[in-house]
Amino acid sequence: MTVLEDFPEDFFAPLSAALDRVAPQFDVTETARILSVGKGVAQVAGFADLHADELVRFSHGVVGIASNLRPGRIGVIVLGSTDRLKPGDRLRRTGRVVDVPVGAALLGRVVDALGRPLDGGPRIEAQERRPVERPAPPIMHRAPVKVPLETGIKAVDAAVPIGRGQRELIVGDRQTGKTAIAVDAILNQQDTGVISVYCAIGQRASAVARVVKDLREGGALGRTIVVAAVGDEAPGLQFIAPYAATTMAEHFMAEGRDVLIVYDDLTRHARAYRELSLLLRRPPGREAYPGDIFYIHSRLLERATHLREEHGGGSLTALPIVETEAKNISAYIPTNLISITDGQVYLSPELFERGHLPAIDIGLSVSRVGGKAQLPAFRSIAGRLRLTYSQFEELETFARFGTQLDDETRAKLTRGQRVRAVLTQKEHDHHSVAEQIGVLLAATEGLLDKLDPADLPAAQDALRLKIRRDLPDFSDEIRAGAPLSDDRRDALIAALRDALSQDGAADGNA
């Protein structure tokens, strides 16, 4: 009899269980080494099987996207600082593509292009993550754009209407108020249930902080996601920022919600992609941009749409911003974006310098959705407004060459000046649809012709107060889609005339 036979059968069971718990687990990971590092990109070698756009992780926790796949050398877009990376460092595959958290946990937060918080708040605990690169909805899943997205800005809602699911470009020189229009559009969604996403690309950190402050003070930050890739961050983060923001917005669209997304701005996005492409040794084209610069923006903006009811019924409205130089809207990037989007709001430096704010040039602005995205009552006012304003601009140019003007021409000039004056609007001063209809109807019908230009702001306030206080039924009818019949128009004109006479500005006779 051996010594082992003296022990019970289960004597070594705890030891066997302990050995099973500490048994070594092998984690097989394919690695490579850095060959060279530049600003924003790295050249690596050593991967035997790497997929395009796959996420790789460097030794210092920085991640990158496999972009250029060539035999013996792979170009990686680094999504972070390259200061700590050096040739010879190892990196490994992750087996996945770049993804970001989505869901309600992101509302009210300021995050970077990878979904990491920038506002000093707690870590975002999202229930789901989705890739930043996603295919656009097929044509058969899309519904016509019919529901208006009101911005509260008279010049936009009347002359350049925007519908839910539309892509409306905001274009103009720097410092002409492009961001202000987009932020006002977000602030005006207070009671509409529209969720907003503001994506800052290459902006100064102070400018992003100012936007966040405006959203917080306007009570809109709680229903907004701010995605920021400021100018001093890696070009890779600036490049993926709008795609990440769109993925966050698409989550709510898939749930049947209406979403508004602002890209501020795609000029800097194109420059970041040009920088990355040149560093990756891709062939340059016009203005040194790579040949696929049109594709990177089209695949982004095509994701904005209005879905059919059987596919959720949600919508994603895009307001991309592009910056021009010296009013050159025929430059490479602006013309690309104009051809992709469904219209543009052009901001004129001349109007801005004259103090006409917002500096929207109605003649060069257009919405390809047009009146289909307007309420019926608004549509009947907008047509006459554009006609009156265009006639006024032609007469104003002609009148500079002579002083002999007949009474009819003088009357048209006077009315056009009043129309231009009522289209001015202070920042963050939003007008309801009923208020806009009332003010614009008063201007186009000549109720303001006899007023001194200095009295127009007070007259507008009186008209708006009259509509809010004495015509609540009119506002409800307009919201419900009632047309502006002749009887309703006459009653409204009489009420507006009464408001002007009570204000003491004028008797209101046209």
C-alpha positions in Angstrom: 0.0 0.0 0.0 1.5 3.4 -1.0 1.4 6.6 1.0 -1.2 8.2 -1.4 -3.7 5.5 -0.7 -3.8 6.7 3.0 -5.6 10.0 1.9 -9.3 10.2 1.1 -10.3 10.5 -2.6 -11.4 14.2 -2.3 -8.3 15.3 -0.4 -6.6 16.9 -3.4 -9.9 18.4 -4.8 -9.3 21.9 -3.4 -5.7 21.9 -4.8 -7.0 21.0 -8.3 -9.6 23.7 -8.1 -7.0 26.2 -7.1 -4.7 25.2 -10.0 -7.6 25.6 -12.4 -8.2 29.2 -11.2 -4.5 30.2 -11.6 -4.0 28.5 -14.9 -2.4 30.9 -17.4 -4.7 32.5 -20.0 -3.1 33.2 -23.3 -4.1 36.5 -25.1 -2.9 36.3 -28.7 -2.6 39.8 -30.1 -1.0 40.8 -33.4 1.4 43.6 -32.9 3.6 45.9 -35.1 6.2 48.6 -34.7 6.3 52.3 -35.5 8.6 53.2 -38.4 8.1 56.9 -38.3 5.9 59.5 -36.6 4.7 62.8 -38.0 2.1 65.4 -36.8 -1.1 63.4 -36.7 0.1 60.3 -38.6 2.4 57.3 -38.1 3.9 54.8 -40.5 3.9 51.3 -39.1 5.0 47.8 -40.2 4.5 44.3 -38.9 0.8 43.5 -39.3 0.0 40.4 -41.3 -3.8 40.9 -41.5 -5.1 44.4 -40.9 -8.5 45.7 -42.1 -9.1 49.2 -43.6 -10.3 51.7 -40.9 -9.5 49.3 -38.1 -8.7 50.8 -34.8 -5.1 50.2 -33.5 -3.8 51.0 -30.0 -0.4 52.4 -29.3 1.6 51.6 -26.1 0.7 54.9 -24.4 -3.0 54.4 -24.8 -3.3 56.5 -27.9 -5.5 55.0 -30.6 -5.3 55.4 -34.4 -7.1 54.4 -37.6 -5.5 52.2 -40.2 -5.8 54.3 -43.4 -3.2 53.6 -46.0 -2.7 49.8 -46.4 0.4 49.1 -48.5 2.7 46.1 -48.6 5.3 46.5 -45.8 4.0 49.9 -44.6 0.7 51.0 -43.2 -0.3 54.7 -42.7 -2.2 55.3 -39.4 -4.2 58.4 -38.5 -3.4 59.0 -34.9 -6.4 60.1 -32.8 -4.5 62.0 -30.2 -1.1 63.6 -29.5 2.0 62.0 -31.1 4.4 63.6 -28.7 5.1 60.4 -26.7 5.2 58.2 -29.7 8.6 57.3 -31.2 9.9 54.9 -33.8 10.3 51.4 -32.5 7.2 51.6 -30.2 4.8 48.7 -30.4 1.1 48.9 -31.3 -1.6 46.2 -31.5 -4.8 45.5 -33.3 -8.2 45.9 -31.6 -10.3 44.1 -34.1 -12.9 46.9 -34.2 -13.6 50.2 -35.9 -13.9 53.6 -34.3 -17.2 53.8 -32.4 -18.8 56.3 -29.9 -21.4 56.1 -27.2 -24.9 57.0 -28.1 -28.1 57.6 -26.2 -29.8 60.0 -23.7 -26.7 59.9 -21.4 -25.0 62.3 -23.8 -27.6 65.0 -23.6 -26.4 68.1 -21.9 -22.7 67.0 -22.2 -19.7 68.3 -24.0 -17.6 65.5 -25.4 -14.7 65.0 -27.8 -14.8 63.1 -31.1 -14.4 59.8 -29.3 -17.2 60.5 -26.8 -15.0 61.3 -23.9 -16.3 64.1 -21.6 -14.7 67.5 -21.8 -17.0 69.3 -19.4 -15.5 67.9 -16.2 -18.5 65.8 -15.5 -18.7 62.1 -14.7 -17.8 59.3 -17.2 -20.6 58.8 -19.7 -22.3 55.4 -19.0 -23.9 54.7 -22.4 -25.9 51.5 -23.0 -24.8 51.3 -26.6 -21.9 52.2 -28.9 -22.1 52.6 -32.7 -19.5 53.1 -35.4 -18.8 56.6 -36.6 -18.9 55.5 -40.2 -22.4 54.3 -41.1 -24.1 54.0 -44.5 -26.7 56.6 -45.4 -30.4 55.5 -45.4 -31.5 54.1 -48.7 -33.7 56.2 -51.0 -36.8 54.0 -50.4 -36.5 54.6 -46.7 -36.8 58.4 -47.1 -39.9 60.5 -46.9 -40.5 63.9 -48.5 -39.5 67.0 -46.4 -42.7 68.7 -45.4 -42.6 69.7 -41.8 -40.9 73.1 -41.1 -38.0 73.5 -38.8 -38.5 77.0 -37.5 -35.4 79.0 -36.6 -37.3 82.1 -35.2 -35.4 84.3 -37.7 -37.7 86.1 -40.0 -35.3 86.3 -42.9 -34.8 82.5 -42.8 -38.3 81.2 -42.0 -39.9 83.5 -44.6 -37.4 83.6 -47.5 -35.3 80.5 -47.1 -37.5 78.0 -45.2 -35.8 74.9 -43.7 -37.7 71.6 -43.4 -37.0 68.7 -41.0 -34.7 66.4 -42.9 -33.2 69.0 -45.1 -29.5 70.0 -45.5 -29.2 73.8 -45.6 -25.7 75.2 -46.0 -24.8 78.4 -44.1 -22.1 80.2 -46.2 -20.2 83.5 -45.8 -17.0 85.2 -44.9 -15.5 84.9 -41.4 -17.1 87.0 -38.7 -20.4 87.5 -40.5 -22.7 85.7 -38.1 -22.8 82.1 -39.4 -22.5 80.5 -36.0 -25.0 82.9 -34.5 -27.7 81.8 -37.0 -27.0 78.1 -36.3 -27.1 78.6 -32.5 -30.3 80.6 -32.8 -31.8 77.7 -34.7 -30.9 75.4 -31.8 -32.3 77.8 -29.2 -35.6 78.2 -31.0 -36.3 74.4 -30.6 -37.3 75.0 -26.9 -40.9 73.8 -27.3 -40.6 71.7 -30.5 -39.1 68.5 -29.0 -36.2 68.7 -31.5 -32.9 67.4 -30.1 -29.8 69.3 -31.2 -26.2 68.3 -31.8 -23.5 71.1 -32.2 -20.2 69.9 -33.7 -17.3 72.3 -33.5 -14.4 71.4 -35.9 -11.2 73.3 -35.6 -12.7 76.2 -33.6 -11.0 78.1 -30.8 -11.7 76.7 -27.3 -13.0 80.1 -26.3 -15.5 80.1 -29.2 -16.8 76.7 -28.2 -17.1 77.8 -24.6 -19.1 80.9 -25.7 -21.5 78.6 -27.6 -21.9 76.3 -24.6 -22.6 79.4 -22.4 -25.3 80.6 -24.9 -26.9 77.2 -24.9 -26.9 77.0 -21.1 -28.3 80.5 -20.6 -31.0 79.8 -23.3 -32.1 76.6 -21.6 -31.1 74.5 -24.6 -28.0 72.6 -23.2 -30.1 69.9 -21.6 -31.4 68.8 -25.0 -28.2 69.3 -26.9 -25.0 67.3 -27.4 -21.8 69.4 -28.0 -19.0 67.5 -29.8 -15.8 69.6 -29.9 -12.6 69.0 -31.7 -10.8 72.3 -31.2 -8.1 73.7 -33.4 -5.1 72.6 -31.2 -6.2 68.9 -31.2 -4.9 66.3 -33.6 -6.2 66.6 -37.2 -7.5 63.0 -36.9 -9.9 64.0 -34.2 -11.0 67.0 -36.2 -11.6 64.7 -39.2 -13.8 62.1 -37.4 -15.7 64.7 -35.3 -18.6 65.3 -37.7 -19.0 61.6 -38.4 -19.1 60.9 -34.6 -21.6 63.7 -34.0 -23.8 62.3 -36.8 -23.8 58.8 -35.3 -24.9 60.3 -32.0 -27.7 62.1 -33.8 -28.8 59.1 -35.8 -29.5 57.2 -32.6 -32.4 59.6 -31.8 -33.6 59.6 -35.5 -33.9 55.9 -35.4 -36.1 56.2 -32.3 -38.5 58.5 -34.3 -37.2 61.8 -32.9 -36.4 64.9 -34.9 -32.8 66.0 -34.6 -30.9 69.1 -35.7 -27.2 68.9 -36.3 -24.8 71.8 -36.9 -21.3 71.3 -38.4 -19.2 74.3 -37.5 -17.4 74.3 -39.9 -16.7 72.0 -42.8 -14.0 74.3 -44.2 -11.8 73.4 -41.3 -12.8 69.8 -41.7 -11.6 69.8 -45.3 -8.3 71.4 -44.3 -7.8 68.8 -41.6 -8.4 66.0 -44.1 -6.0 67.7 -46.6 -3.3 67.8 -43.9 -3.8 64.1 -43.2 -3.8 63.2 -46.9 -0.6 65.1 -47.6 1.1 63.5 -44.6 0.0 60.1 -45.8 1.5 60.9 -49.2 -1.7 60.8 -51.1 -1.7 62.5 -54.5 -2.9 66.1 -54.2 -5.4 67.7 -56.6 -7.0 71.1 -56.9 -5.8 73.5 -54.1 -3.8 70.5 -52.8 -7.0 68.7 -51.6 -7.1 65.0 -52.3 -9.3 63.6 -55.0 -11.9 62.2 -52.6 -12.6 65.5 -50.8 -16.1 65.6 -52.4 -16.8 62.1 -51.2 -15.9 62.7 -47.6 -18.6 65.5 -47.3 -21.2 63.8 -49.5 -21.1 60.6 -47.4 -21.5 62.7 -44.3 -24.4 64.9 -45.4 -26.3 62.1 -47.2 -27.0 60.7 -43.7 -29.3 63.6 -43.0 -32.9 62.8 -44.1 -36.5 62.3 -43.1 -37.4 58.6 -42.6 -40.7 57.1 -43.6 -43.1 56.1 -40.8 -42.4 52.4 -41.3 -38.7 53.0 -40.7 -39.2 55.1 -37.5 -40.4 58.4 -38.9 -37.5 60.4 -37.4 -35.6 63.1 -39.2 -32.1 64.5 -39.1 -31.7 68.1 -40.3 -28.2 69.3 -41.1 -26.9 72.9 -41.0 -23.3 72.7 -42.3 -21.3 75.9 -42.2 -18.6 76.8 -44.7 -16.4 79.8 -44.7 -15.6 81.8 -47.8 -12.7 84.2 -48.6 -13.5 87.6 -50.1 -17.1 86.6 -50.9 -15.8 83.9 -53.3 -18.7 81.4 -53.1 -17.3 79.7 -56.3 -14.2 78.4 -54.5 -13.6 74.7 -54.4 -15.0 73.6 -51.0 -18.1 76.0 -51.1 -19.1 74.8 -54.6 -18.8 71.2 -53.5 -21.0 71.7 -50.5 -23.5 73.9 -52.5 -23.9 71.0 -54.9 -24.5 68.5 -52.1 -26.9 70.4 -50.0 -30.6 71.4 -50.5 -29.9 75.2 -50.6 -27.8 77.8 -48.9 -28.2 80.8 -46.6 -25.6 83.4 -47.8 -24.4 86.0 -45.4 -23.2 89.2 -47.0 -20.2 91.2 -45.6 -21.7 94.4 -47.0 -24.9 93.9 -45.1 -22.9 93.1 -42.0 -20.9 96.2 -42.3 -24.0 98.3 -42.7 -25.4 96.8 -39.4 -28.1 94.8 -41.1 -28.2 91.7 -38.9 -28.6 88.9 -39.6 -26.7 89.7 -42.8 -28.7 87.4 -45.0 -28.6 88.2 -48.7 -32.0 87.0 -49.8 -31.1 87.3 -53.4 -28.2 84.8 -53.2 -29.9 82.5 -50.6 -32.2 79.7 -51.7 -34.0 76.7 -50.3 -34.6 73.9 -52.8 -37.4 72.6 -50.6 -39.0 76.0 -50.7 -42.6 76.5 -49.7 -43.2 72.7 -49.2 -41.5 73.2 -45.8 -43.7 76.2 -44.8 -47.0 76.5 -43.1 -49.8 77.5 -45.6 -50.3 80.9 -44.0 -46.6 81.6 -44.1 -46.3 80.5 -47.7 -48.9 83.2 -48.8 -46.8 85.9 -47.1 -43.3 84.7 -48.2 -44.0 84.9 -52.0 -44.9 88.6 -51.9 -42.1 89.3 -49.5 -39.4 88.0 -51.9 -41.0 89.8 -54.9 -41.1 93.1 -53.0 -37.6 92.8 -51.7 -36.1 91.9 -55.1 -37.9 94.8 -56.8 -36.6 97.1 -54.1 -33.0 96.0 -54.6 -33.2 96.6 -58.3 -34.7 100.0 -57.9 -32.3 101.0 -55.2 -29.4 100.3 -57.5 -31.1 102.2 -60.3 -31.9 105.2 -58.1 -28.3 105.8 -57.4 -27.8 107.1 -60.9 -30.4 109.8 -60.9 -32.6 112.0 -58.7 -35.7 112.2 -60.9 -38.0 109.5 -59.5 -41.7 109.2 -60.0 -44.1 108.7 -57.1 -44.6 105.0 -57.7 -40.9 104.4 -57.7 -40.5 106.4 -54.5 -43.3 104.4 -52.9 -41.6 101.1 -53.9 -38.3 102.3 -52.5 -40.0 103.3 -49.2 -41.7 100.0 -48.8 -38.6 98.0 -49.7 -36.7 100.0 -47.0 -39.3 99.1 -44.4 -39.2 95.4 -45.5 -35.4 95.4 -45.1 -35.7 97.1 -41.7 -38.2 94.5 -40.3 -35.9 91.7 -41.5 -33.3 92.9 -39.1 -33.3 91.0 -35.8 -31.3 90.9 -32.6 -29.3 87.8 -31.7 -31.3 85.3 -29.6 -34.5 87.3 -30.2 -36.8 84.7 -31.6 -40.1 85.4 -33.2 -43.0 82.9 -33.3 -44.6 82.0 -36.6 -47.7 84.1 -35.9 -45.5 87.1 -34.9 -43.4 86.8 -38.1 -46.5 86.6 -40.2 -48.0 89.7 -38.6 -44.8 91.8 -38.8 -44.1 90.8 -42.4 -47.7 91.3 -43.5 -47.7 94.8 -42.0 -44.5 95.6 -44.0 -45.6 94.2 -47.3 -49.1 95.7 -47.1 -47.7 99.2 -46.4 -48.8 99.7 -42.8 -45.3 100.8 -41.9 -44.7 103.1 -44.9 -45.4 106.3 -43.0 -43.3 105.4 -40.0 -40.0 107.0 -39.4 -37.2 104.3 -39.6 -36.3 105.1 -36.0 -39.8 104.1 -34.8 -39.8 100.7 -36.6 -38.4 98.7 -33.6 -41.1 100.0 -31.3 -43.8 99.4 -33.9 -42.6 95.8 -34.3 -42.8 95.3 -30.6 -46.4 96.6 -30.6 -47.4 94.3 -33.4 -45.8 91.3 -31.7 -47.5 92.1 -28.4 -50.9 92.5 -30.1 -50.6 89.1 -31.7 -49.5 87.4 -28.4 -52.0 89.1 -26.2 -55.1 89.6 -28.3 -54.9 86.9 -31.1 -54.1 83.6 -29.4 -56.6 81.8 -31.6 -54.8 83.1 -34.7 -51.5 81.6 -33.5 -53.2 78.2 -32.8 -54.9 78.2 -36.2 -51.6 79.0 -38.0 -49.9 76.2 -36.1 -52.6 73.8 -37.1 -52.0 74.5 -40.7 -54.9 76.8 -41.5 -54.4 78.9 -44.7 -54.5 82.7 -44.5 -57.9 83.3 -46.1 -59.0 86.7 -47.3 -61.3 87.1 -44.3 -58.5 86.1 -41.9 -56.0 88.4 -43.7 -58.4 91.4 -43.5 -59.1 90.8 -39.8 -55.3 90.5 -39.1 -54.6 93.7 -41.0 -57.3 95.5 -39.0 -55.8 94.2 -35.8 -52.3 95.3 -36.8 -53.5 98.7 -37.8 -55.2 99.1 -34.4 -52.0 98.1 -32.7 -50.0 100.7 -34.5 -52.5 103.5 -33.8 -52.6 102.5 -30.1 -48.8 102.6 -30.1 -49.0 106.2 -31.3 -46.5 105.5 -34.1 -48.8 106.1 -37.0 -52.3 105.8 -38.2 -51.3 102.8 -40.3 -53.0 103.9 -43.5 -51.1 102.5 -46.5 
